Amino acid sequence: MARTMRISTRNATFQQWQALLTNRNKRQRAGEFLVQGVRPISLAVERGWEIRAMLVSDGPGLSRWGRDIVDIAGAPQAVVAAELMRELGGKDDEAPELLAVVAMPDDDLARIVAAPAMLVVVFDRPTTPGNIGTLVRSADAFGAAGVIVAGHAADPYDPKAVRASTGSLFALPVVRVPSHVEVLDWVKVVRTDGVPVQIVGADEHGPVEIAEHDLTGPTVLAIGNETHGLSAAWRDACDETVRIPITGAASSLNAASAGSVALYEAARQRRIPG
């Protein structure tokens, strides 16, 4: 039987959960983050992520979904005052019935399966959590094997990133690395193991239109920072740099949008017979 505690005041335990929403360093030290929303919580539980606590509102009884998820998770429970649940859930009008405290997985590139048809996205130094979540969602939708967040970047476990991923964060590996170096070392190992992976950078000044480049083989797709694009190190590392043709008054695409278009193009090419 899962243990149950009751939280009715802004005590130390509540403050610890609150810090998971706002303080990246405290999230990292604790090795956990707070998950809001029906679909993200469902996927975290269904995909076997470590649930460290289920927070249950002390309001009306749980829905059928809520009861099922709590039973499946089998995690320690905390019954939390509705007012405090509203704060943790980011809702002004009503308290969420459930929130989950979830353990972060290791930032290990070995979590990404290196297969002959692998498609992996690298997001180079993204500054906006929402863009990370959006790109993770697109990577999941278009069949990528994983997302790598490289360099000094926003946190994929920020609540804005988790919400923007609509649960896809729990469906494919998302790995943080300090710089391009770790990715290139990993690519070297993958190539040594017989997978001829190419590194393709998306850049508005790329010499080749993306639809003209073959993305059907094993590919690492590099997407640049929202403001400065790909770093010089990534440009040097790319086997090819491609551009997405655009028209109109727009000077460029949002980084997550560009990544989504590139992922779609890779998926489109891979669906073409022969």
C-alpha positions as CSV (number, residue, x, y, z in Angstrom):
1,M,0.0,0.0,0.0
2,A,1.4,3.4,-1.0
3,R,2.2,5.8,1.9
4,T,-0.1,8.9,2.2
5,M,0.8,12.3,3.7
6,R,-1.4,15.4,4.0
7,I,-0.2,18.8,3.0
8,S,-2.4,21.7,4.0
9,T,0.2,24.5,4.6
10,R,3.1,25.9,2.7
11,N,5.5,23.7,4.7
12,A,9.0,22.6,3.7
13,T,7.7,19.7,1.6
14,F,5.3,22.0,-0.4
15,Q,8.2,24.6,-0.9
16,Q,10.4,21.8,-2.2
17,W,7.7,20.9,-4.8
18,Q,7.2,24.6,-5.7
19,A,10.9,25.0,-6.2
20,L,10.8,22.2,-8.9
21,L,8.7,24.5,-11.0
22,T,10.8,27.6,-10.7
23,N,14.4,26.6,-9.8
24,R,16.5,24.7,-12.3
25,N,19.3,24.1,-9.9
26,K,17.0,22.6,-7.3
27,R,15.4,20.4,-9.9
28,Q,18.9,19.1,-10.8
29,R,20.0,18.6,-7.3
30,A,16.8,16.7,-6.4
31,G,17.0,14.8,-9.7
32,E,13.2,15.2,-10.2
33,F,10.6,17.5,-11.7
34,L,6.9,18.2,-11.4
35,V,4.5,17.1,-14.2
36,Q,1.2,18.8,-14.8
37,G,-1.6,17.7,-17.1
38,V,-3.5,14.5,-17.9
39,R,-1.6,13.4,-21.0
40,P,1.9,14.0,-19.6
41,I,1.1,12.3,-16.3
42,S,-0.5,9.4,-18.2
43,L,2.5,8.9,-20.5
44,A,5.0,9.2,-17.6
45,V,3.2,6.4,-15.8
46,E,2.5,4.2,-18.9
47,R,6.1,4.5,-20.2
48,G,7.5,3.3,-16.9
49,W,9.2,6.5,-15.6
50,E,10.0,6.5,-11.9
51,I,7.1,8.3,-10.1
52,R,8.4,9.5,-6.8
53,A,5.1,11.0,-5.5
54,M,1.5,11.4,-6.7
55,L,-0.1,14.6,-5.4
56,V,-3.8,14.4,-5.1
57,S,-6.2,17.3,-4.6
58,D,-8.2,17.2,-1.4
59,G,-11.2,18.4,-3.4
60,P,-13.9,16.2,-5.0
61,G,-12.9,12.5,-5.4
62,L,-10.7,11.4,-8.2
63,S,-12.0,10.7,-11.7
64,R,-11.8,7.2,-13.1
65,W,-8.6,8.3,-14.9
66,G,-7.2,9.6,-11.7
67,R,-7.9,6.4,-9.7
68,D,-6.5,4.2,-12.5
69,I,-3.3,6.3,-12.8
70,V,-2.7,6.3,-9.0
71,D,-3.2,2.6,-8.9
72,I,-0.8,1.9,-11.8
73,A,1.8,4.3,-10.5
74,G,1.9,2.7,-7.0
75,A,3.9,5.7,-5.8
76,P,3.7,7.4,-2.4
77,Q,0.8,9.8,-2.3
78,A,0.2,13.2,-0.8
79,V,-3.2,14.7,-0.3
80,V,-2.7,18.4,-0.9
81,A,-5.1,21.3,-0.2
82,A,-6.8,22.5,-3.3
83,E,-5.4,26.1,-3.0
84,L,-1.9,24.7,-2.9
85,M,-2.6,22.4,-5.8
86,R,-3.8,25.4,-7.9
87,E,-0.4,27.0,-7.2
88,L,1.6,23.9,-8.2
89,G,-0.7,23.3,-11.2
90,G,-0.4,26.8,-12.5
91,K,-4.2,27.2,-12.6
92,D,-6.1,30.1,-11.3
93,D,-9.6,28.7,-11.7
94,E,-9.5,25.1,-10.4
95,A,-7.1,22.7,-8.8
96,P,-5.8,19.9,-10.9
97,E,-6.9,16.5,-9.5
98,L,-3.4,15.0,-9.9
99,L,0.2,16.1,-10.2
100,A,3.3,13.9,-10.4
101,V,6.8,14.2,-9.0
102,V,8.9,12.3,-11.6
103,A,12.6,11.3,-11.4
104,M,14.9,12.6,-14.2
105,P,16.6,9.8,-16.2
106,D,20.4,9.9,-16.7
107,D,21.7,12.2,-19.4
108,D,23.3,9.2,-21.3
109,L,23.5,9.2,-25.1
110,A,23.3,5.4,-24.9
111,R,19.6,5.8,-24.2
112,I,19.3,6.7,-27.9
113,V,19.1,3.5,-30.0
114,A,21.6,3.7,-32.9
115,A,19.9,1.8,-35.7
116,P,20.4,1.8,-39.5
117,A,17.4,4.1,-40.0
118,M,18.0,6.3,-37.0
119,L,16.9,10.0,-37.0
120,V,18.1,12.1,-34.1
121,V,17.7,15.8,-33.6
122,V,20.3,18.0,-31.9
123,F,19.0,21.4,-30.6
124,D,22.1,23.6,-30.3
125,R,21.9,25.9,-27.2
126,P,18.1,26.6,-27.2
127,T,17.1,29.5,-25.0
128,T,13.4,28.9,-24.8
129,P,11.9,26.0,-22.9
130,G,8.7,26.1,-25.0
131,N,10.8,25.6,-28.2
132,I,12.5,22.5,-26.7
133,G,9.1,21.0,-25.8
134,T,7.7,21.8,-29.3
135,L,10.7,20.2,-31.0
136,V,10.4,17.1,-28.8
137,R,6.8,16.8,-29.7
138,S,7.6,17.0,-33.4
139,A,10.5,14.5,-33.1
140,D,8.1,12.1,-31.5
141,A,5.4,12.7,-34.2
142,F,7.8,12.2,-37.1
143,G,9.6,9.1,-35.8
144,A,12.8,10.4,-34.4
145,A,14.8,8.1,-32.1
146,G,15.7,10.9,-29.7
147,V,16.5,14.6,-29.0
148,I,19.8,15.9,-27.8
149,V,19.9,19.3,-26.1
150,A,23.5,20.6,-26.5
151,G,25.5,23.3,-24.8
152,H,24.4,26.1,-22.4
153,A,20.6,25.8,-22.9
154,A,17.2,26.0,-21.5
155,D,16.0,23.0,-19.4
156,P,13.8,20.3,-21.0
157,Y,12.4,19.6,-17.5
158,D,11.2,23.2,-17.1
159,P,7.4,23.0,-16.8
160,K,7.0,25.1,-20.0
161,A,9.0,22.6,-21.9
162,V,7.2,19.6,-20.4
163,R,3.8,21.2,-21.2
164,A,4.8,22.1,-24.8
165,S,5.9,18.5,-25.4
166,T,2.3,17.4,-24.5
167,G,3.8,14.2,-23.0
168,S,6.3,13.4,-25.8
169,L,9.1,14.0,-23.4
170,F,8.2,10.6,-21.9
171,A,7.9,8.8,-25.2
172,L,11.5,9.2,-26.5
173,P,14.9,9.9,-25.1
174,V,15.8,13.5,-24.5
175,V,19.4,13.9,-23.4
176,R,21.4,16.9,-22.3
177,V,25.1,17.2,-23.1
178,P,27.5,20.0,-22.3
179,S,28.7,20.7,-25.8
180,H,29.0,19.5,-29.4
181,V,32.0,17.4,-28.4
182,E,30.0,14.7,-26.6
183,V,27.7,14.3,-29.6
184,L,30.5,14.0,-32.1
185,D,32.3,11.4,-29.9
186,W,29.0,9.5,-29.8
187,V,28.6,9.8,-33.6
188,K,32.1,8.4,-34.0
189,V,31.3,5.4,-31.9
190,V,28.1,4.8,-33.8
191,R,30.0,5.0,-37.1
192,T,32.6,2.6,-35.8
193,D,29.8,0.2,-34.9
194,G,28.8,0.1,-38.6
195,V,26.0,2.7,-38.8
196,P,27.0,5.3,-41.4
197,V,25.3,8.3,-39.7
198,Q,25.4,11.7,-41.4
199,I,25.3,15.0,-39.7
200,V,23.0,17.5,-41.5
201,G,22.6,21.1,-40.3
202,A,19.6,23.2,-41.0
203,D,20.6,26.8,-41.8
204,E,18.9,29.5,-43.8
205,H,22.1,30.0,-45.9
206,G,22.6,26.3,-46.6
207,P,23.7,25.6,-50.2
208,V,21.2,22.8,-50.7
209,E,17.4,22.8,-50.4
210,I,16.4,20.3,-47.8
211,A,14.1,18.4,-50.2
212,E,17.1,17.8,-52.5
213,H,19.2,16.1,-49.8
214,D,18.8,12.4,-49.0
215,L,17.6,12.1,-45.5
216,T,16.6,8.4,-45.7
217,G,19.8,7.1,-44.2
218,P,20.9,7.3,-40.5
219,T,20.9,11.0,-39.8
220,V,21.7,13.5,-37.0
221,L,19.8,16.7,-37.7
222,A,21.3,19.8,-36.1
223,I,19.0,22.8,-35.4
224,G,20.5,26.1,-34.3
225,N,19.9,28.5,-31.5
226,E,16.9,30.8,-31.9
227,T,18.9,33.9,-32.2
228,H,22.3,32.9,-33.7
229,G,21.6,29.7,-35.5
230,L,24.2,26.9,-35.5
231,S,27.5,27.5,-33.8
232,A,30.7,27.5,-35.8
233,A,31.6,24.2,-34.2
234,W,28.4,22.6,-35.5
235,R,28.8,24.1,-38.9
236,D,32.3,22.5,-39.1
237,A,30.9,19.2,-37.9
238,C,28.1,19.0,-40.5
239,D,28.5,16.7,-43.5
240,E,25.9,18.9,-45.3
241,T,24.0,22.1,-44.5
242,V,20.5,22.4,-45.9
243,R,18.1,25.3,-46.1
244,I,14.3,25.4,-45.9
245,P,13.0,27.7,-48.7
246,I,10.7,30.4,-47.4
247,T,8.8,33.3,-49.0
248,G,6.9,36.3,-47.8
249,A,8.1,39.0,-45.3
250,A,9.4,36.5,-42.8
251,S,13.2,36.7,-42.4
252,S,13.5,33.2,-41.0
253,L,11.6,30.4,-39.2
254,N,11.3,29.9,-35.5
255,A,13.9,27.3,-34.5
256,A,11.4,24.7,-33.3
257,S,9.3,25.3,-36.5
258,A,12.4,24.8,-38.7
259,G,13.2,21.6,-36.8
260,S,9.6,20.4,-37.3
261,V,9.7,21.1,-41.0
262,A,13.1,19.3,-41.3
263,L,11.7,16.3,-39.4
264,Y,8.6,16.2,-41.6
265,E,10.8,16.2,-44.7
266,A,12.9,13.3,-43.4
267,A,9.7,11.4,-42.6
268,R,8.3,12.2,-46.0
269,Q,11.4,10.9,-47.8
270,R,11.3,7.8,-45.8
271,R,7.7,7.0,-46.7
272,I,8.4,7.2,-50.5
273,P,8.5,3.7,-52.0
274,G,11.8,2.5,-53.3
